[in-house]
């Protein structure tokens, strides 16, 4: 990777506004933004349909959720590769890993999700970020966005975060959302979206200046 490329990776709690923050931050910095396009590119690279790629990812997570429903305690240490043999989803992850590394080689950018913080952990220009928010703020945001009751929004948050936690822990061996796994953790509910973007833009400028020094 060029010594002057700064890559901001964003992990986020569901309902924290992490995707919106990533989009607006990339626009502010005038650098590429990558999120769901990665699975599209992985599917193309593997010569499988986008539908098949998404279903493989979902089937893998569904197997985990079924297992978790039976044995929710210490689940991260309970499942093994033999419990969840996902040949297609593993191939998708490997393809996405190559794509993420190429994004980082090509230019500075913002990447949301897909374990990018771990994939690029040895890059000097990496800024790994986790966006959190208080539960009440996330419930309100999801309820408004998807026109759900607070109860339904809360249930949706639990499901999505179990999926994200499984995906991250399975591919990195680290705890999703653990502050020790990231360089920066921000509460967007308390800071607000605009202030969160401002702080990350400042971190980007500081890292870029250091790399160019």
C-alpha positions as CSV (number, residue, x, y, z in Angstrom):
1,X,0.0,0.0,0.0
2,X,1.2,3.5,-0.7
3,X,2.6,5.1,2.4
4,X,0.2,8.1,1.8
5,X,-3.0,6.1,1.8
6,X,-5.3,6.4,4.8
7,X,-7.9,3.8,5.2
8,X,-10.8,4.4,7.7
9,X,-12.6,1.1,8.5
10,X,-15.9,1.4,10.3
11,X,-17.5,-1.2,12.5
12,X,-20.9,-0.2,14.0
13,X,-23.7,-1.1,16.2
14,X,-27.0,-1.5,14.3
15,X,-28.8,1.8,14.5
16,X,-25.8,3.9,15.4
17,X,-25.7,5.6,12.0
18,X,-22.3,4.0,11.1
19,X,-23.2,3.6,7.4
20,X,-24.5,7.2,7.1
21,X,-21.3,8.4,8.9
22,X,-19.2,6.4,6.4
23,X,-20.9,7.8,3.4
24,X,-20.8,11.4,4.6
25,X,-17.2,11.1,5.8
26,X,-16.0,9.8,2.4
27,X,-17.9,12.6,0.6
28,X,-16.3,15.2,3.0
29,X,-12.8,13.8,2.4
30,X,-13.5,13.2,-1.3
31,X,-12.3,9.6,-1.2
32,X,-14.1,6.3,-2.2
33,X,-16.7,4.6,0.0
34,X,-17.1,0.9,0.1
35,X,-19.7,-1.2,1.8
36,X,-22.2,-3.6,0.0
37,X,-20.3,-3.2,-3.3
38,X,-17.7,-5.7,-1.9
39,X,-20.1,-8.7,-1.9
40,X,-21.1,-7.8,-5.5
41,X,-17.5,-7.8,-6.6
42,X,-16.7,-11.0,-4.7
43,X,-19.6,-12.7,-6.4
44,X,-18.4,-11.5,-9.8
45,X,-14.8,-12.7,-9.0
46,X,-16.1,-16.2,-8.1
47,X,-18.4,-16.3,-11.1
48,X,-21.5,-16.9,-8.9
49,X,-24.7,-14.9,-8.9
50,X,-25.1,-12.1,-6.3
51,X,-28.2,-13.9,-5.1
52,X,-26.2,-17.1,-4.4
53,X,-23.5,-15.1,-2.7
54,X,-26.0,-13.4,-0.3
55,X,-27.8,-16.7,0.4
56,X,-24.5,-18.4,1.3
57,X,-23.7,-15.7,3.8
58,X,-27.2,-15.8,5.2
59,X,-27.3,-19.6,5.4
60,X,-24.1,-19.6,7.3
61,X,-25.5,-17.1,9.8
62,X,-28.8,-18.9,10.1
63,X,-26.9,-22.1,11.1
64,X,-25.2,-20.1,13.8
65,X,-28.4,-18.5,15.0
66,X,-30.1,-21.9,15.3
67,X,-27.2,-23.2,17.3
68,X,-27.1,-20.0,19.5
69,X,-30.8,-20.3,20.3
70,X,-30.1,-23.7,21.8
71,X,-26.8,-22.9,23.6
72,X,-26.5,-19.2,24.0
73,X,-23.9,-19.3,26.8
74,X,-20.3,-18.9,25.7
75,X,-21.2,-19.3,22.1
76,X,-18.0,-17.8,20.7
77,X,-16.0,-20.6,22.2
78,X,-18.6,-23.3,21.6
79,X,-18.8,-23.5,17.8
80,X,-16.1,-24.9,15.6
81,X,-15.4,-25.1,11.9
82,X,-16.9,-28.6,11.9
83,X,-20.2,-27.2,13.3
84,X,-20.5,-24.7,10.4
85,X,-18.8,-25.9,7.2
86,X,-19.5,-23.0,4.8
87,X,-17.4,-23.6,1.7
88,X,-19.1,-20.9,-0.4
89,X,-19.2,-18.2,2.3
90,X,-15.5,-18.9,3.1
91,X,-14.7,-18.4,-0.6
92,X,-16.7,-15.2,-0.6
93,X,-14.8,-13.9,2.4
94,X,-11.4,-14.8,0.8
95,X,-12.5,-12.9,-2.3
96,X,-13.6,-9.9,-0.3
97,X,-10.3,-10.0,1.6
98,X,-8.4,-9.6,-1.7
99,X,-10.8,-6.9,-2.9
100,X,-10.3,-4.9,0.4
101,X,-6.6,-5.1,0.1
102,X,-6.8,-3.9,-3.5
103,X,-8.9,-0.9,-2.4
104,X,-6.3,0.0,0.2
105,X,-3.5,-0.3,-2.4
106,X,-5.4,1.9,-4.9
107,X,-6.2,4.9,-2.7
108,X,-7.4,6.3,0.6
109,X,-10.9,5.2,1.3
110,X,-13.7,4.5,3.9
111,X,-14.7,0.8,4.3
112,X,-17.7,-0.2,6.3
113,X,-17.8,-3.7,7.9
114,X,-16.6,-7.0,6.4
115,X,-13.8,-7.3,9.0
116,X,-11.7,-4.7,7.1
117,X,-10.1,-3.5,10.3
118,X,-8.6,-6.9,10.9
119,X,-7.7,-7.6,7.2
120,X,-5.8,-4.3,7.1
121,X,-4.5,-4.4,10.7
122,X,-0.8,-4.2,9.6
123,X,-1.2,-1.2,7.4
124,X,0.4,2.0,8.7
125,X,-2.4,4.1,7.3
126,X,-5.2,2.2,9.0
127,X,-7.7,4.1,11.3
128,X,-10.0,1.4,12.7
129,X,-13.2,2.9,14.1
130,X,-16.2,1.5,16.0
131,X,-19.4,3.5,16.1
132,X,-21.7,2.9,19.1
133,X,-24.8,4.6,20.5
134,X,-27.0,4.2,23.6
135,X,-29.7,1.5,23.2
136,X,-32.5,4.0,23.4
137,X,-31.0,6.1,20.6
138,X,-30.5,3.0,18.4
139,X,-34.1,1.8,19.0
140,X,-35.5,5.2,18.1
141,X,-33.4,5.4,14.9
142,X,-34.4,1.9,13.7
143,X,-38.0,2.4,14.6
144,X,-38.2,5.6,12.6
145,X,-36.2,4.3,9.6
146,X,-38.1,1.0,9.2
147,X,-41.5,2.2,10.6
148,X,-41.4,-0.3,13.5
149,X,-42.6,-0.3,17.1
150,X,-39.9,0.1,19.7
151,X,-40.3,-3.6,20.6
152,X,-39.9,-4.7,17.0
153,X,-36.9,-2.3,16.5
154,X,-35.3,-3.8,19.6
155,X,-35.7,-7.3,18.4
156,X,-34.3,-6.4,15.0
157,X,-31.3,-4.8,16.6
158,X,-30.6,-8.0,18.6
159,X,-30.8,-10.2,15.5
160,X,-28.6,-8.0,13.3
161,X,-26.0,-7.6,16.1
162,X,-25.9,-11.4,16.7
163,X,-25.2,-11.8,12.9
164,X,-22.5,-9.1,12.9
165,X,-20.9,-10.5,16.1
166,X,-20.8,-14.0,14.6
167,X,-19.4,-12.9,11.3
168,X,-16.7,-10.8,12.9
169,X,-15.6,-13.3,15.6
170,X,-15.7,-16.2,13.1
171,X,-13.3,-14.5,10.7
172,X,-11.1,-12.6,13.1
173,X,-11.1,-14.5,16.4
174,X,-11.6,-11.2,18.2
175,X,-14.7,-9.8,20.0
176,X,-16.9,-7.6,17.8
177,X,-17.5,-4.2,19.5
178,X,-14.7,-4.7,22.1
179,X,-12.9,-1.4,22.4
180,X,-9.6,-3.1,22.5
181,X,-10.1,-4.3,18.9
182,X,-10.3,-0.7,17.5
183,X,-8.2,2.4,17.5
184,X,-11.2,4.8,18.0
185,X,-14.6,4.2,19.6
186,X,-17.2,6.9,19.3
187,X,-20.8,7.3,20.6
188,X,-22.7,8.9,17.7
189,X,-25.8,9.2,19.8
190,X,-24.1,11.5,22.3
191,X,-21.8,13.3,19.8
192,X,-24.3,13.5,16.9
193,X,-23.6,12.5,13.4
194,X,-22.0,15.7,12.3
195,X,-19.6,15.9,15.2
196,X,-18.6,12.3,14.8
197,X,-17.8,13.0,11.1
198,X,-15.8,16.1,12.1
199,X,-13.7,14.1,14.6
200,X,-13.0,11.3,12.1
201,X,-12.1,13.8,9.4
202,X,-9.6,15.3,11.9
203,X,-8.1,11.9,12.6
204,X,-7.8,11.3,8.9
205,X,-5.9,14.6,8.4
206,X,-3.6,13.9,11.3
207,X,-2.8,10.4,10.0
208,X,-2.2,11.6,6.5
209,X,0.1,14.3,7.7
210,X,2.1,11.8,9.7
211,X,2.5,9.5,6.7
212,X,3.6,12.3,4.5
213,X,6.1,13.7,7.1
